[in-house]
Amino acid sequence: MSNILKDLWYGNIIPHETFLNNNPHFKKLISLADNNYDKLTDTLTELQKELLEKYDDIVDELHSLSLQTAFQYGFSPGVRLIVEAINNPLTNDR
């Protein structure tokens, strides 16, 4: 049985990198995005490519922040539910 704390510490649990790896629709969309991106950049000037790269960096940062916030939002209520369940075990005193 693995130890989740050790897995977290050693970076073996990486939700944002693994949760879509087995989704064929996600893989197809990534492929389409890559193909279209390549076609677009082939038509741009060097200045336009630099601007697009800066734009992409900002979008990546926004996406990362969004995923982090969604993870925290989903994780916190789950932990609170577990804590409440442990602190308030069911009894037959109804």
C-alpha positions in Angstrom: 0.0 0.0 0.0 1.4 3.4 -1.0 1.8 6.2 1.5 0.0 9.3 0.1 2.1 11.7 2.1 5.3 10.3 0.7 3.8 10.3 -2.8 2.9 14.0 -2.4 6.3 14.8 -1.0 8.2 13.1 -3.8 6.0 14.5 -6.5 4.5 11.2 -7.5 1.0 12.7 -7.5 0.6 15.4 -10.1 -3.2 15.8 -10.8 -2.9 18.6 -13.3 -0.6 16.5 -15.5 -2.3 13.1 -15.3 -6.1 13.4 -15.1 -6.6 13.8 -18.9 -3.9 11.6 -20.2 -6.3 8.7 -21.0 -9.0 10.8 -22.5 -9.1 10.3 -26.3 -11.2 13.4 -26.8 -8.7 15.5 -25.0 -5.8 14.0 -27.0 -7.7 14.7 -30.3 -8.3 18.4 -29.3 -4.6 18.8 -28.4 -3.6 17.4 -31.8 -6.1 19.8 -33.6 -4.9 22.7 -31.5 -1.2 21.9 -32.3 -1.9 21.5 -36.0 -3.8 24.8 -36.2 -1.2 26.6 -34.2 1.5 25.4 -36.5 -0.4 26.6 -39.6 -1.1 30.0 -38.0 2.5 30.6 -37.0 3.7 29.7 -40.5 1.9 32.8 -41.7 3.1 35.2 -39.1 6.0 37.7 -39.2 8.7 37.5 -36.5 7.1 40.4 -34.6 3.7 38.7 -34.7 5.2 35.4 -33.5 6.8 37.2 -30.5 3.4 38.8 -29.7 1.7 35.4 -30.0 4.3 33.9 -27.7 3.7 36.5 -25.0 0.0 36.0 -25.4 0.4 32.2 -25.0 2.5 32.7 -21.9 -0.3 34.8 -20.3 -2.9 32.3 -21.3 -0.8 29.5 -19.9 -0.5 31.3 -16.6 -4.2 32.0 -16.4 -5.0 28.4 -17.2 -2.6 27.2 -14.5 -4.1 29.6 -11.9 -7.6 28.4 -12.9 -6.7 24.8 -12.5 -5.0 25.4 -9.2 -8.0 27.3 -7.9 -10.5 24.6 -9.1 -8.3 21.9 -7.4 -8.2 23.8 -4.1 -12.0 24.5 -4.3 -12.7 20.8 -4.9 -10.2 19.5 -2.4 -11.1 21.7 0.6 -14.8 20.6 0.9 -13.7 17.0 0.5 -11.3 17.3 3.4 -13.9 19.1 5.5 -16.4 16.3 4.9 -13.9 13.7 6.0 -13.1 15.7 9.2 -16.7 16.1 10.0 -17.4 12.4 9.4 -14.5 11.4 11.7 -15.5 13.9 14.4 -19.2 13.1 14.3 -19.5 9.3 14.0 -23.0 7.9 13.5 -24.7 6.7 16.7 -27.8 4.8 17.3 -29.1 7.6 19.6 -31.7 9.0 17.2 
